Amino acid sequence: MADDREQSRTEKERWLKEPYGKAVARSPERRPTFETSSGIAQQPVYVAADVKPGLEGRLGLPGEYPFTRGVQPTMYRARFWTMRQYAGFGTAAESNERYKYLLKSGQTGLSVAFDLPTQMGRDSDHARAQGEVGKVGVAIDSIDDMATLLDGIPLGTVSSSMTINSTAAILLSMYQAIGERQGVAPGDLQGTIQNDLLKEYAARGTYIYPPVPSLRLITDIFAYTAKVMPKWNPISISGYHIREAGSTAVQEVAFTLADGIQYVDAAVKAGLDVDAFAGRLSFFFNGHNNLLEEVAKYRAARRLWARVMKERFKARDPRSWMLRFHTQTAGSMLTAQQPDNNIVRVTIQALAAVLGGTQSLHTNSRDEALGLPTEESARIALRTQQIIANESGAADVIDPLGGSYVIESMTDEIEARAEAYIKKIDDMGGMVHAISKGYVQREIQDAAYAWQKQVEQKQQVVVGVNAYKADDPPVTIMKIDPALEAQQVARLKALRARRDAVACRQAVDAVRAGARGSDNLMPLILAAVKAEATLGEISDALREVFGEYRETVVL
């Protein structure tokens, strides 16, 4: 093997001087340098000598430590990834119709998008909710809305993902309560809540409470689901929004795993056995445009997390070492210009996620740079996954790019650079401190600025935006009827009028009192939800005790 590496090095040096060097002298390359989004230099060709020694040890085999090649022994040869299209808009009734349409079209799991008031713990009739009800997701104010949202959907067989953070405990409680109404035991419910507040402080902004009480809520959910809902993933540690805010691929891996380290550390300090919850942790990554870098990114993240869990946290159960993740294609890469081009972008991004071994996937719709997806666009997005799964052959071989010199070299490089970031964050005292100092935000902002400069200077071509421009034909855009807000508010008022006001008030008071203590809040929140307390009322009770977070502005 050493002789093969040395021979490949010698041959490459000869080739660079002779055929390649002469060709470049005659016809210069398109760019002076070729780099990925993370600034990783791209060589013209890769050979065995470009991969560090000891590859077999770093690779392993699928389903075995360090999981570079995938977390399951059979991957997609047994069954395809979960096709989980993110959807939600308007009222619960409207979103319910879209979910049924997607399931009928072949989707294999639900993914719920909530509107901003729901994400921020405000009822639809709150002054700050005005004009935002049902706009970027579905409005959920109460258990009544959740019942309508999930009407006719068998929760015992359909797995659901809910992209919700600050109010995750409340929405999870509503979901559990509706499952019980359907006769499904909590232990049989399957799905994921995002429940990732650290990335909200760093990149997205839908936070309510300060970090310390937020971490308490997160660890309460860890402990609760481990006992009551063992098939439920209590967190989806999200690099998606970090990448959407402008980070590089390396930063996405580093900051996401650093968030995960903070959560695991908090749970262990709260007295939880790492192996009691770590096997249900899940991650959420972005599917970006650079196909090769993205494949390497997913592989590097798996390997690095496995080592962190095994060596740093001393987890013993191999399931605790596994990084299982959902992927969503990059919304920030969609263009309003020539929106049909987005179908091609999404296909490349989705293919990268499949080649990189994702467990579930959402493909964005072509028109999402303009508005919420139409039914036709949502169907094309789903068909994109189905064609990759059934017609491309990419799902027939596990880790099909494994062993590629360029993929292995890039996997090693991303892992090393991400590990260096994590070391720097550790030296700052962890992710909470790094965010409070503005370090993470500044790194993301600098990367976003660098990317924008490349686009404006045409160093990075964006087809239809700074090159190959054309007049766009009219596009049908889905719009939310403004009357839906009034309907939702009327529905909320009717609930308040008919519920048992005394029982509701007592349940909310119990949540408030529980927040002042140290017991797990989940049973109290579940009781309040069942007493028909609204999401805003429960959130306000917690606000009174926990306070609200105010962002440190970083320039």
C-alpha atoms as one frame of an Amber mdcrd trajectory, in Angstrom:
protein
   0.000   0.000   0.000   2.829   2.414   0.859   4.464   1.595  -2.496   1.147
   2.284  -4.269   0.861   5.671  -2.531   4.407   6.641  -3.416   3.948   5.525
  -6.997   0.743   7.555  -7.296   2.543  10.612  -5.904   5.356  10.245  -8.426
   2.933   9.745 -11.294   0.872  12.768 -10.264   3.959  14.989 -10.068   4.971
  13.870 -13.575   1.453  14.499 -14.888   1.251  17.978 -13.301   4.487  19.003
 -14.995   3.940  17.377 -18.366   0.428  16.788 -19.828  -1.435  19.003 -17.374
   1.165  21.770 -17.186   1.464  22.007 -20.959  -2.329  22.023 -21.385  -2.759
  24.853 -18.872   0.021  26.837 -20.563  -1.830  26.543 -23.881  -5.315  27.184
 -22.441  -5.544  28.720 -18.930  -8.137  27.317 -16.546 -11.469  28.999 -15.881
 -10.318  30.301 -12.478  -6.976  31.013 -10.852  -8.035  28.766  -7.944 -10.841
  26.298  -7.295 -12.267  26.153  -3.756 -15.324  24.825  -1.970 -17.586  27.040
   0.147 -15.318  26.277   3.108 -12.197  27.436   1.298 -10.909  23.898   0.737
  -8.649  24.013  -2.304  -9.697  21.662  -5.095  -6.832  19.923  -6.847  -7.196
  19.157 -10.555  -7.077  15.427  -9.863  -6.778  13.232  -6.764  -4.705  10.097
  -6.359  -4.045   7.607  -3.553  -1.279   9.798  -2.104  -3.798  12.604  -1.480
  -5.596  10.487   1.124  -4.021  10.225   4.572  -2.707   6.777   5.599  -5.054
   4.604   7.656  -8.142   5.057   5.490  -9.620   1.644   6.278  -9.677   2.457
   9.980 -11.409   5.767   9.345 -13.899   4.192   6.969 -15.154   1.112   8.754
 -18.199  -0.593   7.255 -21.859   0.500   7.135 -23.599   0.210  10.490 -20.327
  -0.016  12.401 -18.135   2.501  14.244 -17.137   5.147  13.187 -20.178   5.111
  10.853 -18.422   7.027   8.082 -20.246   4.853   5.566 -23.684   5.027   7.186
 -25.507   4.197  10.404 -27.379   1.155   9.079 -25.873  -2.061   7.711 -28.311
  -2.153   4.769 -29.046   1.584   4.293 -31.429   2.018   1.324 -31.170  -1.580
   0.110 -33.765  -2.451   2.779 -35.996   0.614   2.439 -35.636   4.121   1.125
 -35.075   7.156   3.309 -38.209   8.754   4.760 -39.630  11.211   2.237 -40.808
  13.935   4.552 -42.055  17.067   2.792 -42.205  20.145   5.027 -45.667  21.724
   4.820 -48.073  23.888   6.752 -50.003  27.070   6.077 -53.168  28.906   7.012
 -55.478  27.044   9.345 -55.188  23.513  10.675 -57.957  22.354   8.326 -56.122
  23.602   5.214 -52.828  22.051   6.271 -54.579  18.768   7.029 -55.751  18.641
   3.416 -52.177  19.204   2.135 -50.818  16.436   4.400 -53.386  13.977   3.118
 -52.546  14.969  -0.462 -48.829  14.419   0.121 -49.382  11.061   1.837 -51.611
   9.994  -1.043 -48.841  11.058  -3.460 -46.322   8.757  -1.772 -44.848  10.809
   1.056 -43.834   8.535   3.926 -43.768  10.942   6.883 -45.251  14.257   7.990
 -43.246  17.437   8.518 -45.147  20.307  10.116 -44.338  23.979   9.527 -45.766
  26.362  12.140 -46.482  30.044  11.680 -44.390  32.672  13.464 -46.887  33.384
  16.285 -46.934  29.665  17.138 -43.135  29.550  17.060 -42.905  32.617  19.313
 -45.508  31.492  21.865 -48.213  33.993  20.889 -51.863  33.163  20.346 -53.420
  34.226  17.052 -55.303  37.099  18.686 -52.173  38.624  20.255 -51.244  42.097
  18.980 -47.850  40.851  17.791 -49.486  38.072  15.765 -51.448  40.457  13.577
 -50.691  39.911   9.891 -48.587  36.782  10.537 -51.261  34.185  11.335 -50.900
  31.196   9.011 -48.386  32.946   6.739 -45.207  30.851   6.964 -46.805  27.802
   8.532 -49.940  26.571  10.226 -51.474  28.404  13.186 -51.820  26.154  16.254
 -53.299  27.809  19.334 -54.772  24.853  21.197 -55.352  21.131  21.396 -58.461
  21.795  19.301 -56.298  23.027  16.404 -53.948  20.065  16.784 -56.903  17.679
  16.587 -57.989  19.298  13.321 -54.443  19.277  11.943 -54.080  15.533  12.513
 -57.642  14.490  11.715 -57.717  11.231   9.793 -53.936  10.723  10.012 -53.048
   7.469  11.809 -50.432   8.504  14.349 -49.696   4.902  15.222 -48.161   4.327
  11.770 -47.195   7.765  10.433 -44.052   9.379  11.828 -44.169  13.163  12.243
 -41.533  15.863  12.403 -42.384  19.223  13.948 -40.076  22.157  13.260 -40.628
  23.925  16.558 -38.210  25.150  19.195 -39.226  27.566  21.953 -42.711  26.053
  22.219 -41.620  22.469  21.493 -42.769  21.142  24.872 -46.275  22.494  24.296
 -46.646  21.179  20.737 -45.255  17.781  21.732 -47.804  17.619  24.564 -50.606
  18.438  22.130 -49.382  15.714  19.767 -49.272  13.167  22.590 -52.786  14.135
  23.699 -54.197  13.676  20.194 -52.410  10.360  19.861 -54.091   9.210  23.072
 -57.469  10.296  21.653 -56.759   8.057  18.664 -55.978   5.193  21.013 -52.228
   5.309  20.353 -50.108   4.881  23.474 -47.371   7.548  23.922 -44.777   4.803
  23.721 -45.890   3.999  20.171 -45.725   7.537  18.793 -42.867   8.091  16.363
 -41.399  11.379  15.244 -39.120  14.294  16.009 -39.334  17.784  17.431 -36.608
  20.248  16.547 -36.248  21.641  20.095 -32.877  23.249  19.246 -32.629  26.672
  20.886 -28.910  27.302  20.582 -29.091  27.627  16.811 -31.997  30.057  17.281
 -29.750  32.403  19.267 -26.981  32.062  16.683 -28.759  32.003  13.354 -32.548
  32.127  13.243 -34.167  34.143  16.021 -37.340  32.340  17.137 -36.318  32.212
  20.771 -38.353  33.222  23.824 -36.485  32.378  27.023 -32.814  32.864  27.970
 -30.375  29.955  27.452 -30.442  28.491  30.989 -34.227  27.926  31.229 -34.260
  26.889  27.568 -31.713  24.182  28.329 -33.872  23.097  31.259 -36.894  22.661
  28.975 -34.773  20.734  26.493 -33.392  18.348  29.102 -36.871  17.936  30.633
 -38.034  16.753  27.212 -35.038  14.396  26.962 -35.910  12.805  30.298 -39.644
  12.675  29.594 -39.434  11.084  26.167 -36.857   8.544  27.356 -39.445   7.260
  29.868 -42.794   7.962  28.215 -42.139   8.225  24.453 -39.098   6.034  23.759
 -39.646   5.987  19.976 -39.664   9.778  19.784 -36.573  11.834  18.883 -36.532
  14.636  21.500 -34.333  16.982  19.480 -33.219  17.653  15.932 -29.924  19.463
  16.318 -30.043  21.771  13.358 -27.253  22.892  11.113 -29.817  23.721   8.447
 -30.540  27.221   9.694 -26.864  27.862  10.400 -26.142  27.164   6.717 -29.165
  29.182   5.597 -27.768  32.144   7.545 -24.634  31.954   5.393 -22.176  29.567
   7.043 -19.771  27.341   5.168 -20.073  23.547   5.128 -17.302  23.242   7.738
 -19.007  25.768  10.013 -22.309  23.939   9.595 -20.731  20.710  10.860 -18.725
  22.388  13.620 -21.457  24.599  15.075 -24.107  21.888  14.837 -21.974  19.337
  16.650 -20.900  21.960  19.204 -24.602  22.572  19.906 -25.053  18.825  20.309
 -22.133  18.655  22.739 -23.713  21.423  24.829 -27.048  19.591  24.965 -25.502
  16.263  25.906 -23.370  17.964  28.549 -26.435  19.720  30.014 -28.414  16.474
  30.126 -25.576  14.561  31.798 -25.154  17.340  34.379 -28.909  17.147  35.010
 -28.375  13.537  36.076 -29.352  11.639  32.910 -27.404   8.571  31.823 -25.976
   9.393  28.387 -27.046   6.032  26.983 -30.620   6.628  28.162 -31.181   9.424
  25.635 -28.275   9.706  23.184 -29.608   7.002  20.898 -32.667   9.166  20.158
 -30.776  12.357  19.318 -31.187  13.372  15.697 -29.611  16.007  13.479 -30.798
  18.237  10.651 -28.470  19.306   7.860 -28.664  21.469   4.770 -28.350  20.071
   1.265 -26.270  22.649  -0.618 -25.079  22.996  -4.209 -21.515  21.617  -4.178
 -22.282  17.929  -4.580 -18.859  16.550  -3.651 -18.389  18.819  -0.622 -21.874
  17.972   0.637 -21.321  14.202   0.422 -18.032  14.597   2.311 -19.730  16.874
   4.863 -22.280  14.255   5.904 -19.630  11.540   6.179 -17.304  13.768   8.232
 -20.123  14.753  10.593 -21.006  11.112  11.273 -17.434  10.133  12.019 -16.695
  13.133  14.210 -19.891  12.731  16.269 -19.197   9.018  16.809 -15.806   9.842
  18.249 -17.188  12.640  20.432 -19.825  10.386  21.952 -17.545   7.416  22.465
 -14.426   9.185  23.705 -15.690  12.421  25.264 -18.965  11.303  26.824 -17.969
   7.627  27.325 -21.219   6.355  25.834 -21.209   2.574  25.755 -24.208   1.780
  23.559 -23.262   1.878  19.832 -26.620   3.555  19.126 -25.396   6.508  21.174
 -22.509   6.960  18.747 -24.707   7.187  15.653 -25.430  10.511  13.974 -28.830
  10.083  12.336 -29.976  13.051  10.304 -32.682  14.648   8.200 -31.766  16.796
   5.216 -33.602  19.691   3.632 -32.410  21.156   0.372 -31.070  24.715   0.530
 -33.790  27.356   0.529 -31.142  30.076   0.399 -29.960  28.756  -2.974 -33.397
  29.048  -4.596 -33.791  31.988  -6.956 -36.853  34.069  -7.740 -35.435  34.504
 -11.245 -36.154  31.580 -13.592 -37.737  29.519 -10.795 -37.812  26.332 -12.886
 -34.010  26.280 -12.581 -34.606  25.476  -8.913 -35.847  22.011  -9.869 -32.338
  21.213 -11.118 -30.667  22.741  -8.065 -32.894  20.758  -5.715 -32.195  17.539
  -7.620 -28.426  17.977  -7.196 -28.820  18.861  -3.518 -31.102  15.884  -2.879
 -28.760  13.516  -4.700 -25.886  14.694  -2.497 -27.943  13.925   0.612 -28.718
  10.422  -0.659 -25.101   9.746  -1.638 -24.129  11.008   1.821 -26.539   8.641
   3.614 -29.399  10.772   4.955 -32.188   9.103   6.966 -34.954  11.416   5.742
 -35.243  14.149   3.167 -37.290  17.206   2.259 -36.948  18.617  -1.240 -37.838
  22.276  -1.614 -40.314  23.375  -4.246 -39.294  25.465  -7.241 -41.428  28.484
  -6.246 -40.382  28.892  -2.604 -38.274  31.983  -3.348 -41.575  33.622  -4.294
 -44.041  32.224  -1.768 -45.445  29.055  -0.252 -45.380  26.127  -2.695 -48.361
  25.444  -4.883 -49.770  21.926  -4.963 -48.172  21.287  -8.363 -44.751  22.459
  -7.174 -45.004  20.331  -4.038 -45.741  17.285  -6.187 -42.699  17.930  -8.435
 -40.508  18.245  -5.341 -41.752  14.903  -4.025 -41.369  13.260  -7.442 -37.727
  14.411  -7.451 -37.054  12.200  -4.433 -39.017   9.313  -5.898 -37.074   9.432
  -9.171 -33.727   9.496  -7.355 -34.884   6.549  -5.231 -36.358   4.401  -7.982
 -34.587   5.353 -11.199 -31.072   6.686 -10.512 -29.455   3.614  -8.952 -27.926
   5.843  -6.254 -29.797   3.942  -3.533 -28.657   0.494  -4.648 -25.100   0.622
  -3.286 -24.188   1.732   0.227 -21.872   4.783   0.333 -21.293   4.617  -3.434
 -18.624   7.356  -3.401 -16.698   5.797  -0.522 -13.073   5.202  -1.458 -13.054
   8.020  -4.003  -9.780   9.866  -3.527 -11.435  13.282  -3.664 -14.313  12.311
  -1.343 -12.012  10.729   1.232  -9.566  13.630   1.120 -12.382  16.140   1.515
 -14.024  14.118   4.300 -10.752  14.164   6.240 -10.320  17.911   5.649 -13.844
  18.847   6.737 -13.526  16.667   9.833 -10.199  18.252  10.812 -11.408  21.818
  10.267 -14.668  21.220  12.132 -12.766  19.642  15.022 -10.547  22.730  15.220
 -13.648  24.930  15.493 -15.047  22.730  18.267 -11.745  22.953  20.149 -11.895
  26.759  19.951 -15.499  26.753  21.216 -14.520  24.423  24.067 -11.771  26.860
  25.029 -14.421  29.608  25.257 -16.431  27.508  27.700 -18.879  25.878  25.295
 -21.477  26.957  22.789 -23.566  29.112  25.143 -20.524  31.239  25.938 -19.397
  31.330  22.304 -22.834  32.602  21.250 -23.015  35.118  24.102 -19.654  36.532
  22.972 -20.942  36.818  19.424 -18.242  34.505  18.080 -20.547  32.119  16.226
 -22.707  34.912  14.786 -19.635  36.776  13.549 -18.175  33.709  11.854 -21.473
  33.078  10.035 -21.807  36.745   9.042 -18.273  36.838   7.655 -18.906  33.702
   5.580 -22.219  35.075   4.268 -20.535  38.346   3.290 -17.723  36.521   1.494
 -20.256  34.475  -0.496 -22.267  37.558  -1.459 -19.105  39.319  -2.652 -18.263
  36.328  -4.844 -21.723  36.459  -6.423 -21.622  40.214  -6.983 -18.138  40.009
  -8.512 -19.254  37.025 -10.627 -16.591  34.803  -9.135 -19.533  32.536  -8.288
 -22.019  32.123 -11.123 -25.691  31.846 -10.166 -27.565  30.873 -13.297 -30.350
  33.310 -14.086 -29.139  35.851 -11.514 -25.676  37.099 -12.493 -25.372  35.083
 -15.714 -27.656  33.599 -18.386 -30.420  36.061 -17.572 -33.790  35.945 -19.294
 -37.229  37.474 -18.982 -39.298  35.300 -16.655 -42.817  34.291 -17.674 -45.553
  34.908 -15.095 -45.535  32.416 -12.214 -48.558  31.276 -10.231 -47.915  32.099
  -6.591 -49.831  30.626  -3.685 -51.289  33.315  -1.423 -52.904  32.981   2.002
 -56.405  34.435   2.226 -56.271  37.301   4.786 -59.734  36.226   5.982 -58.172
  33.094   7.493 -56.692  35.135  10.328 -60.123  36.340  11.412 -61.429  32.782
  11.206 -58.604  31.492  13.379 -59.157  34.235  15.954 -62.884  33.431  16.055
 -62.062  29.756  16.556 -59.770  30.665  19.449 -62.392  32.854  21.131 -64.976
  30.080  20.825 -62.590  27.670  22.578 -62.058  30.089  25.458 -65.822  30.590
  25.828 -66.695  26.907  26.065 -63.801  25.457  28.086 -63.776  24.970  31.869
 -62.131  28.280  32.820 -61.372  27.257  36.400 -59.697  23.990  35.458 -57.731
  25.762  32.740 -56.508  28.506  35.091 -55.470  25.972  37.714 -53.513  23.978
  35.144 -51.680  27.076  33.919 -50.956  28.118  37.522 -49.418  24.680  38.069
 -47.097  25.227  35.092 -46.054  28.595  36.509 -45.375  27.085  39.937 -43.491
  24.188  38.348 -41.247  26.612  36.472 -40.183  28.084  39.819 -39.217  24.629
  41.052 -37.006  21.926  39.570 -39.356  19.052  38.719 -39.890  17.980  35.115
 -42.300  20.413  33.446 -43.622  18.061  30.772 -46.406  16.408  32.842 -47.634
  19.849  33.939 -47.633  21.191  30.378 -49.473  18.082  29.181 -52.129  18.602
  31.858 -52.531  22.266  30.830 -52.913  21.303  27.182 -55.579  18.749  28.059
 -57.358  21.431  30.134 -57.536  23.430  26.855 -55.063  26.097  27.877 -53.730
  27.848  24.803 -50.171  27.869  23.589 -49.899  31.572  24.375 -51.241  31.166
  27.911 -48.768  28.416  28.740 -45.899  30.340  27.133 -46.807  33.471  29.087
 -46.794  31.529  32.363 -43.237  30.424  31.586 -42.286  33.968  30.505 -43.298
  35.283  33.913 -40.786  32.990  35.581 -38.033  32.596  32.982 -38.072  36.061
  31.414 -37.301  36.746  27.762 -33.981  36.638  25.944 -32.549  39.814  24.454
 -29.999  39.329  21.713 -26.504  40.751  21.952 -26.006  42.719  18.741 -22.858
  41.671  16.897 -21.407  43.937  14.215
